[in-house]
Amino acid sequence: MVAVIGLIIGILIGVFAQPSIPVELQPYLPIMVVAAFDALVGAARNYFERNFSDRAFIVSIISNVVIAALLVLLGNQMGVGSQLTTAVLVVLGIRIFSNATAIRRFIFRG
């Protein structure tokens, strides 16, 4: 739960401080945000299934963001950055919606 509170505080600081993003990192930011959101929705699903672990959540959010950024970097190096970015977004989107569906089923089953 501490990790989720820290994430919310970090988002609020980001909204109010409005940091500038270096131009070199701007292509990676959207995919990193979607990857972090995927980890957050997965953590919510694990919470409802009584299987939540704060350590697993931290590892999941960091690994999702790093792997997604590395895939976009690899795609840019190969010259197929937009196609690989789209593929990563589709996969993460499917995971987000499947986790959201599981959460919705849990909430409205009874």
N, CA, C and O atoms as CSV, one atom per row, in Angstrom:
chain,resi,resn,atom,element,x,y,z
A,1,MET,N,N,0.821,-1.188,0.000
A,1,MET,CA,C,0.000,0.000,0.000
A,1,MET,C,C,0.866,1.254,0.000
A,1,MET,O,O,0.475,2.288,-0.542
A,2,VAL,N,N,2.031,1.157,0.604
A,2,VAL,CA,C,2.951,2.290,0.624
A,2,VAL,C,C,3.383,2.655,-0.795
A,2,VAL,O,O,3.541,3.832,-1.120
A,3,ALA,N,N,3.571,1.642,-1.632
A,3,ALA,CA,C,3.986,1.899,-3.011
A,3,ALA,C,C,2.911,2.646,-3.787
A,3,ALA,O,O,3.226,3.542,-4.569
A,4,VAL,N,N,1.657,2.293,-3.585
A,4,VAL,CA,C,0.557,2.969,-4.275
A,4,VAL,C,C,0.450,4.416,-3.797
A,4,VAL,O,O,0.233,5.319,-4.606
A,5,ILE,N,N,0.599,4.643,-2.499
A,5,ILE,CA,C,0.572,6.014,-1.969
A,5,ILE,C,C,1.741,6.819,-2.524
A,5,ILE,O,O,1.580,7.985,-2.882
A,6,GLY,N,N,2.915,6.198,-2.596
A,6,GLY,CA,C,4.077,6.869,-3.181
A,6,GLY,C,C,3.863,7.211,-4.642
A,6,GLY,O,O,4.285,8.270,-5.107
A,7,LEU,N,N,3.204,6.312,-5.370
A,7,LEU,CA,C,2.896,6.568,-6.781
A,7,LEU,C,C,1.947,7.750,-6.920
A,7,LEU,O,O,2.146,8.603,-7.784
A,8,ILE,N,N,0.926,7.811,-6.086
A,8,ILE,CA,C,-0.017,8.924,-6.130
A,8,ILE,C,C,0.678,10.234,-5.781
A,8,ILE,O,O,0.437,11.251,-6.432
A,9,ILE,N,N,1.526,10.226,-4.776
A,9,ILE,CA,C,2.268,11.437,-4.409
A,9,ILE,C,C,3.186,11.863,-5.549
A,9,ILE,O,O,3.294,13.052,-5.848
A,10,GLY,N,N,3.844,10.902,-6.185
A,10,GLY,CA,C,4.709,11.218,-7.324
A,10,GLY,C,C,3.943,11.829,-8.482
A,10,GLY,O,O,4.431,12.753,-9.133
A,11,ILE,N,N,2.746,11.319,-8.746
A,11,ILE,CA,C,1.917,11.879,-9.814
A,11,ILE,C,C,1.519,13.307,-9.474
A,11,ILE,O,O,1.573,14.188,-10.332
A,12,LEU,N,N,1.119,13.541,-8.231
A,12,LEU,CA,C,0.727,14.889,-7.831
A,12,LEU,C,C,1.900,15.876,-7.926
A,12,LEU,O,O,1.725,17.016,-8.355
A,13,ILE,N,N,3.082,15.431,-7.528
A,13,ILE,CA,C,4.267,16.296,-7.646
A,13,ILE,C,C,4.545,16.604,-9.110
A,13,ILE,O,O,4.865,17.740,-9.461
A,14,GLY,N,N,4.424,15.600,-9.958
A,14,GLY,CA,C,4.641,15.803,-11.387
A,14,GLY,C,C,3.638,16.762,-12.002
A,14,GLY,O,O,3.989,17.572,-12.860
A,15,VAL,N,N,2.384,16.669,-11.562
A,15,VAL,CA,C,1.348,17.559,-12.104
A,15,VAL,C,C,1.592,18.998,-11.687
A,15,VAL,O,O,1.465,19.911,-12.503
A,16,PHE,N,N,1.940,19.209,-10.427
A,16,PHE,CA,C,2.104,20.574,-9.943
A,16,PHE,C,C,3.471,21.173,-10.270
A,16,PHE,O,O,3.570,22.380,-10.493
A,17,ALA,N,N,4.514,20.363,-10.302
A,17,ALA,CA,C,5.853,20.887,-10.591
A,17,ALA,C,C,6.072,21.087,-12.092
A,17,ALA,O,O,6.885,21.921,-12.490
A,18,GLN,N,N,5.361,20.338,-12.918
A,18,GLN,CA,C,5.460,20.389,-14.374
A,18,GLN,C,C,6.916,20.369,-14.848
A,18,GLN,O,O,7.402,21.346,-15.418
A,19,PRO,N,N,7.602,19.257,-14.611
A,19,PRO,CA,C,9.005,19.179,-15.029
A,19,PRO,C,C,9.117,19.130,-16.554
A,19,PRO,O,O,8.215,18.648,-17.240
A,20,SER,N,N,10.222,19.629,-17.064
A,20,SER,CA,C,10.446,19.557,-18.511
A,20,SER,C,C,11.135,18.228,-18.832
A,20,SER,O,O,12.015,17.775,-18.100
A,21,ILE,N,N,10.723,17.626,-19.920
A,21,ILE,CA,C,11.265,16.342,-20.343
A,21,ILE,C,C,12.279,16.606,-21.452
A,21,ILE,O,O,11.954,17.285,-22.425
A,22,PRO,N,N,13.502,16.084,-21.327
A,22,PRO,CA,C,14.477,16.268,-22.406
A,22,PRO,C,C,13.956,15.688,-23.720
A,22,PRO,O,O,13.251,14.679,-23.726
A,23,VAL,N,N,14.303,16.324,-24.810
A,23,VAL,CA,C,13.812,15.923,-26.130
A,23,VAL,C,C,14.178,14.475,-26.442
A,23,VAL,O,O,13.405,13.774,-27.095
A,24,GLU,N,N,15.341,14.017,-25.987
A,24,GLU,CA,C,15.775,12.652,-26.269
A,24,GLU,C,C,14.874,11.610,-25.605
A,24,GLU,O,O,14.758,10.490,-26.102
A,25,LEU,N,N,14.243,11.962,-24.498
A,25,LEU,CA,C,13.408,11.007,-23.768
A,25,LEU,C,C,11.936,11.077,-24.149
A,25,LEU,O,O,11.164,10.196,-23.769
A,26,GLN,N,N,11.530,12.095,-24.885
A,26,GLN,CA,C,10.122,12.276,-25.197
A,26,GLN,C,C,9.497,11.114,-25.968
A,26,GLN,O,O,8.333,10.806,-25.709
A,27,PRO,N,N,10.188,10.448,-26.895
A,27,PRO,CA,C,9.542,9.306,-27.563
A,27,PRO,C,C,9.273,8.130,-26.621
A,27,PRO,O,O,8.412,7.296,-26.901
A,28,TYR,N,N,10.001,8.061,-25.514
A,28,TYR,CA,C,9.884,6.932,-24.599
A,28,TYR,C,C,8.848,7.158,-23.501
A,28,TYR,O,O,8.353,6.198,-22.911
A,29,LEU,N,N,8.522,8.402,-23.228
A,29,LEU,CA,C,7.640,8.711,-22.105
A,29,LEU,C,C,6.249,8.098,-22.239
A,29,LEU,O,O,5.776,7.500,-21.273
A,30,PRO,N,N,5.562,8.210,-23.384
A,30,PRO,CA,C,4.217,7.626,-23.450
A,30,PRO,C,C,4.198,6.119,-23.211
A,30,PRO,O,O,3.318,5.609,-22.518
A,31,ILE,N,N,5.159,5.413,-23.778
A,31,ILE,CA,C,5.184,3.963,-23.602
A,31,ILE,C,C,5.531,3.604,-22.161
A,31,ILE,O,O,5.039,2.604,-21.637
A,32,MET,N,N,6.371,4.409,-21.518
A,32,MET,CA,C,6.717,4.158,-20.124
A,32,MET,C,C,5.508,4.392,-19.215
A,32,MET,O,O,5.311,3.660,-18.245
A,33,VAL,N,N,4.712,5.394,-19.520
A,33,VAL,CA,C,3.509,5.666,-18.729
A,33,VAL,C,C,2.504,4.521,-18.882
A,33,VAL,O,O,1.908,4.088,-17.896
A,34,VAL,N,N,2.316,4.036,-20.095
A,34,VAL,CA,C,1.388,2.920,-20.322
A,34,VAL,C,C,1.899,1.658,-19.612
A,34,VAL,O,O,1.106,0.904,-19.048
A,35,ALA,N,N,3.203,1.428,-19.638
A,35,ALA,CA,C,3.771,0.267,-18.954
A,35,ALA,C,C,3.571,0.370,-17.443
A,35,ALA,O,O,3.263,-0.626,-16.787
A,36,ALA,N,N,3.745,1.563,-16.894
A,36,ALA,CA,C,3.520,1.759,-15.460
A,36,ALA,C,C,2.046,1.574,-15.119
A,36,ALA,O,O,1.712,0.999,-14.083
A,37,PHE,N,N,1.161,2.065,-15.995
A,37,PHE,CA,C,-0.273,1.896,-15.767
A,37,PHE,C,C,-0.658,0.417,-15.813
A,37,PHE,O,O,-1.524,-0.025,-15.058
A,38,ASP,N,N,-0.018,-0.341,-16.696
A,38,ASP,CA,C,-0.251,-1.778,-16.755
A,38,ASP,C,C,0.109,-2.426,-15.428
A,38,ASP,O,O,-0.635,-3.267,-14.923
A,39,ALA,N,N,1.240,-2.043,-14.863
A,39,ALA,CA,C,1.650,-2.599,-13.564
A,39,ALA,C,C,0.671,-2.198,-12.464
A,39,ALA,O,O,0.376,-2.992,-11.571
A,40,LEU,N,N,0.172,-0.975,-12.528
A,40,LEU,CA,C,-0.768,-0.487,-11.522
A,40,LEU,C,C,-2.091,-1.258,-11.588
A,40,LEU,O,O,-2.631,-1.649,-10.553
A,41,VAL,N,N,-2.607,-1.475,-12.786
A,41,VAL,CA,C,-3.859,-2.223,-12.935
A,41,VAL,C,C,-3.645,-3.683,-12.541
A,41,VAL,O,O,-4.525,-4.298,-11.938
A,42,GLY,N,N,-2.487,-4.237,-12.876
A,42,GLY,CA,C,-2.175,-5.601,-12.439
A,42,GLY,C,C,-2.103,-5.709,-10.931
A,42,GLY,O,O,-2.538,-6.706,-10.356
A,43,ALA,N,N,-1.560,-4.692,-10.288
A,43,ALA,CA,C,-1.504,-4.687,-8.825
A,43,ALA,C,C,-2.905,-4.596,-8.226
A,43,ALA,O,O,-3.196,-5.231,-7.212
A,44,ALA,N,N,-3.767,-3.804,-8.856
A,44,ALA,CA,C,-5.147,-3.710,-8.374
A,44,ALA,C,C,-5.847,-5.060,-8.489
A,44,ALA,O,O,-6.580,-5.468,-7.588
A,45,ARG,N,N,-5.617,-5.747,-9.604
A,45,ARG,CA,C,-6.209,-7.081,-9.772
A,45,ARG,C,C,-5.695,-8.028,-8.691
A,45,ARG,O,O,-6.477,-8.763,-8.088
A,46,ASN,N,N,-4.387,-8.014,-8.443
A,46,ASN,CA,C,-3.823,-8.869,-7.394
A,46,ASN,C,C,-4.375,-8.516,-6.024
A,46,ASN,O,O,-4.560,-9.398,-5.185
A,47,TYR,N,N,-4.639,-7.243,-5.788
A,47,TYR,CA,C,-5.214,-6.822,-4.511
A,47,TYR,C,C,-6.592,-7.436,-4.330
A,47,TYR,O,O,-6.902,-7.964,-3.262
A,48,PHE,N,N,-7.422,-7.371,-5.370
A,48,PHE,CA,C,-8.767,-7.934,-5.269
A,48,PHE,C,C,-8.739,-9.455,-5.156
A,48,PHE,O,O,-9.630,-10.048,-4.548
A,49,GLU,N,N,-7.736,-10.080,-5.729
A,49,GLU,CA,C,-7.606,-11.535,-5.634
A,49,GLU,C,C,-6.870,-11.962,-4.365
A,49,GLU,O,O,-6.571,-13.142,-4.181
A,50,ARG,N,N,-6.582,-11.001,-3.495
A,50,ARG,CA,C,-5.876,-11.247,-2.221
A,50,ARG,C,C,-4.493,-11.852,-2.453
A,50,ARG,O,O,-4.030,-12.707,-1.698
A,51,ASN,N,N,-3.851,-11.381,-3.518
A,51,ASN,CA,C,-2.544,-11.912,-3.888
A,51,ASN,C,C,-1.526,-10.781,-4.059
A,51,ASN,O,O,-0.504,-10.968,-4.719
A,52,PHE,N,N,-1.796,-9.609,-3.471
A,52,PHE,CA,C,-0.952,-8.434,-3.675
A,52,PHE,C,C,0.322,-8.525,-2.845
A,52,PHE,O,O,0.297,-8.922,-1.680
A,53,SER,N,N,1.428,-8.153,-3.465
A,53,SER,CA,C,2.718,-8.066,-2.788
A,53,SER,C,C,3.356,-6.749,-3.196
A,53,SER,O,O,3.520,-6.470,-4.384
A,54,ASP,N,N,3.715,-5.941,-2.206
A,54,ASP,CA,C,4.308,-4.647,-2.539
A,54,ASP,C,C,5.657,-4.815,-3.232
A,54,ASP,O,O,5.999,-4.021,-4.109
A,55,ARG,N,N,6.414,-5.815,-2.862
A,55,ARG,CA,C,7.697,-6.067,-3.528
A,55,ARG,C,C,7.494,-6.464,-4.987
A,55,ARG,O,O,8.205,-5.993,-5.875
A,56,ALA,N,N,6.523,-7.329,-5.220
A,56,ALA,CA,C,6.227,-7.729,-6.596
A,56,ALA,C,C,5.739,-6.537,-7.409
A,56,ALA,O,O,6.052,-6.433,-8.595
A,57,PHE,N,N,4.979,-5.637,-6.791
A,57,PHE,CA,C,4.495,-4.449,-7.481
A,57,PHE,C,C,5.661,-3.549,-7.892
A,57,PHE,O,O,5.698,-3.056,-9.019
A,58,ILE,N,N,6.605,-3.334,-6.985
A,58,ILE,CA,C,7.765,-2.484,-7.287
A,58,ILE,C,C,8.585,-3.104,-8.413
A,58,ILE,O,O,8.981,-2.409,-9.349
A,59,VAL,N,N,8.838,-4.397,-8.327
A,59,VAL,CA,C,9.600,-5.079,-9.380
A,59,VAL,C,C,8.848,-5.021,-10.699
A,59,VAL,O,O,9.450,-4.815,-11.753
A,60,SER,N,N,7.540,-5.200,-10.644
A,60,SER,CA,C,6.721,-5.183,-11.859
A,60,SER,C,C,6.730,-3.811,-12.521
A,60,SER,O,O,6.890,-3.717,-13.738
A,61,ILE,N,N,6.564,-2.764,-11.754
A,61,ILE,CA,C,6.503,-1.430,-12.355
A,61,ILE,C,C,7.858,-1.048,-12.948
A,61,ILE,O,O,7.919,-0.473,-14.035
A,62,ILE,N,N,8.937,-1.363,-12.245
A,62,ILE,CA,C,10.271,-1.022,-12.756
A,62,ILE,C,C,10.599,-1.853,-13.991
A,62,ILE,O,O,11.073,-1.318,-14.993
A,63,SER,N,N,10.349,-3.154,-13.923
A,63,SER,CA,C,10.683,-4.003,-15.068
A,63,SER,C,C,9.808,-3.680,-16.277
A,63,SER,O,O,10.304,-3.679,-17.403
A,64,ASN,N,N,8.520,-3.408,-16.072
A,64,ASN,CA,C,7.660,-3.036,-17.196
A,64,ASN,C,C,8.165,-1.780,-17.891
A,64,ASN,O,O,8.241,-1.734,-19.119
A,65,VAL,N,N,8.510,-0.765,-17.112
A,65,VAL,CA,C,8.962,0.508,-17.681
A,65,VAL,C,C,10.289,0.321,-18.413
A,65,VAL,O,O,10.460,0.825,-19.524
A,66,VAL,N,N,11.216,-0.388,-17.810
A,66,VAL,CA,C,12.532,-0.573,-18.423
A,66,VAL,C,C,12.422,-1.411,-19.700
A,66,VAL,O,O,13.012,-1.062,-20.722
A,67,ILE,N,N,11.678,-2.501,-19.646
A,67,ILE,CA,C,11.545,-3.353,-20.832
A,67,ILE,C,C,10.841,-2.609,-21.961
A,67,ILE,O,O,11.259,-2.701,-23.115
A,68,ALA,N,N,9.783,-1.877,-21.643
A,68,ALA,CA,C,9.074,-1.119,-22.677
A,68,ALA,C,C,9.985,-0.066,-23.309
A,68,ALA,O,O,9.986,0.103,-24.528
A,69,ALA,N,N,10.752,0.636,-22.488
A,69,ALA,CA,C,11.671,1.652,-23.021
A,69,ALA,C,C,12.758,1.005,-23.872
A,69,ALA,O,O,13.131,1.541,-24.916
A,70,LEU,N,N,13.266,-0.141,-23.434
A,70,LEU,CA,C,14.290,-0.831,-24.219
A,70,LEU,C,C,13.741,-1.335,-25.550
A,70,LEU,O,O,14.450,-1.320,-26.556
A,71,LEU,N,N,12.490,-1.779,-25.565
A,71,LEU,CA,C,11.891,-2.210,-26.826
A,71,LEU,C,C,11.727,-1.049,-27.795
A,71,LEU,O,O,11.961,-1.199,-28.995
A,72,VAL,N,N,11.329,0.102,-27.281
A,72,VAL,CA,C,11.211,1.287,-28.147
A,72,VAL,C,C,12.593,1.710,-28.635
A,72,VAL,O,O,12.751,2.067,-29.802
A,73,LEU,N,N,13.591,1.676,-27.761
A,73,LEU,CA,C,14.959,2.005,-28.162
A,73,LEU,C,C,15.444,1.044,-29.246
A,73,LEU,O,O,16.037,1.470,-30.236
A,74,LEU,N,N,15.193,-0.236,-29.059
A,74,LEU,CA,C,15.575,-1.240,-30.054
A,74,LEU,C,C,14.882,-0.964,-31.391
A,74,LEU,O,O,15.505,-1.031,-32.450
A,75,GLY,N,N,13.603,-0.658,-31.328
A,75,GLY,CA,C,12.874,-0.335,-32.553
A,75,GLY,C,C,13.422,0.895,-33.252
A,75,GLY,O,O,13.504,0.927,-34.480
A,76,ASN,N,N,13.799,1.907,-32.482
A,76,ASN,CA,C,14.400,3.110,-33.072
A,76,ASN,C,C,15.749,2.799,-33.705
A,76,ASN,O,O,16.074,3.335,-34.764
A,77,GLN,N,N,16.533,1.941,-33.069
A,77,GLN,CA,C,17.836,1.568,-33.612
A,77,GLN,C,C,17.693,0.769,-34.904
A,77,GLN,O,O,18.530,0.870,-35.802
A,78,MET,N,N,16.631,-0.025,-34.990
A,78,MET,CA,C,16.404,-0.844,-36.180
A,78,MET,C,C,15.671,-0.079,-37.276
A,78,MET,O,O,15.562,-0.560,-38.404
A,79,GLY,N,N,15.172,1.101,-36.954
A,79,GLY,CA,C,14.441,1.888,-37.934
A,79,GLY,C,C,12.969,1.557,-38.020
A,79,GLY,O,O,12.288,1.988,-38.951
A,80,VAL,N,N,12.475,0.806,-37.074
A,80,VAL,CA,C,11.051,0.450,-37.056
A,80,VAL,C,C,10.428,0.876,-35.727
A,80,VAL,O,O,9.602,0.160,-35.161
A,81,GLY,N,N,10.827,2.034,-35.242
A,81,GLY,CA,C,10.399,2.503,-33.923
A,81,GLY,C,C,8.899,2.605,-33.769
A,81,GLY,O,O,8.349,2.168,-32.758
A,82,SER,N,N,8.224,3.179,-34.764
A,82,SER,CA,C,6.782,3.367,-34.612
A,82,SER,C,C,6.041,2.035,-34.640
A,82,SER,O,O,5.058,1.862,-33.919
A,83,GLN,N,N,6.496,1.095,-35.461
A,83,GLN,CA,C,5.836,-0.210,-35.515
A,83,GLN,C,C,6.024,-0.986,-34.213
A,83,GLN,O,O,5.082,-1.595,-33.708
A,84,LEU,N,N,7.236,-0.962,-33.676
A,84,LEU,CA,C,7.481,-1.675,-32.428
A,84,LEU,C,C,6.766,-1.000,-31.260
A,84,LEU,O,O,6.276,-1.674,-30.354
A,85,THR,N,N,6.709,0.328,-31.283
A,85,THR,CA,C,5.970,1.049,-30.255
A,85,THR,C,C,4.497,0.665,-30.299
A,85,THR,O,O,3.876,0.451,-29.258
A,86,THR,N,N,3.945,0.580,-31.492
A,86,THR,CA,C,2.540,0.177,-31.640
A,86,THR,C,C,2.331,-1.233,-31.116
A,86,THR,O,O,1.340,-1.501,-30.437
A,87,ALA,N,N,3.248,-2.133,-31.422
A,87,ALA,CA,C,3.128,-3.514,-30.943
A,87,ALA,C,C,3.159,-3.572,-29.415
A,87,ALA,O,O,2.370,-4.291,-28.803
A,88,VAL,N,N,4.062,-2.820,-28.808
A,88,VAL,CA,C,4.154,-2.797,-27.344
A,88,VAL,C,C,2.870,-2.223,-26.752
A,88,VAL,O,O,2.357,-2.740,-25.759
A,89,LEU,N,N,2.353,-1.161,-27.354
A,89,LEU,CA,C,1.115,-0.559,-26.858
A,89,LEU,C,C,-0.065,-1.524,-26.975
A,89,LEU,O,O,-0.917,-1.571,-26.088
A,90,VAL,N,N,-0.118,-2.279,-28.045
A,90,VAL,CA,C,-1.201,-3.253,-28.211
A,90,VAL,C,C,-1.120,-4.334,-27.130
A,90,VAL,O,O,-2.128,-4.679,-26.514
A,91,VAL,N,N,0.067,-4.858,-26.908
A,91,VAL,CA,C,0.232,-5.903,-25.888
A,91,VAL,C,C,-0.110,-5.370,-24.501
A,91,VAL,O,O,-0.827,-6.023,-23.743
A,92,LEU,N,N,0.397,-4.191,-24.169
A,92,LEU,CA,C,0.092,-3.622,-22.855
A,92,LEU,C,C,-1.388,-3.277,-22.749
A,92,LEU,O,O,-1.985,-3.446,-21.686
A,93,GLY,N,N,-1.978,-2.804,-23.822
A,93,GLY,CA,C,-3.405,-2.497,-23.812
A,93,GLY,C,C,-4.246,-3.736,-23.565
A,93,GLY,O,O,-5.218,-3.690,-22.812
A,94,ILE,N,N,-3.877,-4.840,-24.194
A,94,ILE,CA,C,-4.598,-6.094,-23.971
A,94,ILE,C,C,-4.483,-6.512,-22.509
A,94,ILE,O,O,-5.466,-6.939,-21.903
A,95,ARG,N,N,-3.292,-6.388,-21.946
A,95,ARG,CA,C,-3.106,-6.743,-20.528
A,95,ARG,C,C,-3.915,-5.837,-19.610
A,95,ARG,O,O,-4.521,-6.305,-18.646
A,96,ILE,N,N,-3.925,-4.542,-19.907
A,96,ILE,CA,C,-4.683,-3.593,-19.080
A,96,ILE,C,C,-6.161,-3.934,-19.118
A,96,ILE,O,O,-6.816,-3.981,-18.076
A,97,PHE,N,N,-6.698,-4.176,-20.321
A,97,PHE,CA,C,-8.126,-4.464,-20.429
A,97,PHE,C,C,-8.485,-5.831,-19.833
A,97,PHE,O,O,-9.568,-5.984,-19.269
A,98,SER,N,N,-7.612,-6.810,-19.944
A,98,SER,CA,C,-7.923,-8.112,-19.332
A,98,SER,C,C,-7.894,-8.004,-17.810
A,98,SER,O,O,-8.722,-8.617,-17.135
A,99,ASN,N,N,-6.958,-7.239,-17.263
A,99,ASN,CA,C,-6.940,-7.023,-15.817
A,99,ASN,C,C,-8.151,-6.219,-15.369
A,99,ASN,O,O,-8.737,-6.512,-14.327
A,100,ALA,N,N,-8.533,-5.207,-16.145
A,100,ALA,CA,C,-9.712,-4.406,-15.805
A,100,ALA,C,C,-10.976,-5.265,-15.848
A,100,ALA,O,O,-11.875,-5.096,-15.024
A,101,THR,N,N,-11.040,-6.178,-16.803
A,101,THR,CA,C,-12.181,-7.083,-16.883
A,101,THR,C,C,-12.242,-7.976,-15.657
A,101,THR,O,O,-13.320,-8.193,-15.104
A,102,ALA,N,N,-11.105,-8.496,-15.225
A,102,ALA,CA,C,-11.066,-9.343,-14.027
A,102,ALA,C,C,-11.485,-8.552,-12.787
A,102,ALA,O,O,-12.191,-9.077,-11.926
A,103,ILE,N,N,-11.056,-7.304,-12.696
A,103,ILE,CA,C,-11.447,-6.463,-11.565
A,103,ILE,C,C,-12.947,-6.218,-11.588
A,103,ILE,O,O,-13.619,-6.313,-10.561
A,104,ARG,N,N,-13.466,-5.901,-12.772
A,104,ARG,CA,C,-14.908,-5.648,-12.902
A,104,ARG,C,C,-15.708,-6.893,-12.527
A,104,ARG,O,O,-16.727,-6.781,-11.844
A,105,ARG,N,N,-15.273,-8.071,-12.955
A,105,ARG,CA,C,-15.965,-9.314,-12.604
A,105,ARG,C,C,-15.941,-9.538,-11.101
A,105,ARG,O,O,-16.930,-9.989,-10.522
A,106,PHE,N,N,-14.820,-9.228,-10.470
A,106,PHE,CA,C,-14.722,-9.405,-9.029
A,106,PHE,C,C,-15.658,-8.465,-8.302
A,106,PHE,O,O,-16.324,-8.871,-7.350
A,107,ILE,N,N,-15.722,-7.220,-8.732
A,107,ILE,CA,C,-16.544,-6.214,-8.047
A,107,ILE,C,C,-18.036,-6.496,-8.228
A,107,ILE,O,O,-18.812,-6.369,-7.280
A,108,PHE,N,N,-18.439,-6.878,-9.447
A,108,PHE,CA,C,-19.856,-7.006,-9.733
A,108,PHE,C,C,-20.369,-8.445,-9.716
A,108,PHE,O,O,-21.476,-8.705,-10.186
A,109,ARG,N,N,-19.604,-9.360,-9.195
A,109,ARG,CA,C,-20.061,-10.748,-9.191
A,109,ARG,C,C,-21.118,-11.006,-8.126
A,109,ARG,O,O,-21.920,-11.930,-8.259
A,110,GLY,N,N,-21.125,-10.208,-7.085
A,110,GLY,CA,C,-22.043,-10.519,-5.978
A,110,GLY,C,C,-23.090,-9.572,-5.735
A,110,GLY,O,O,-23.897,-9.763,-4.826
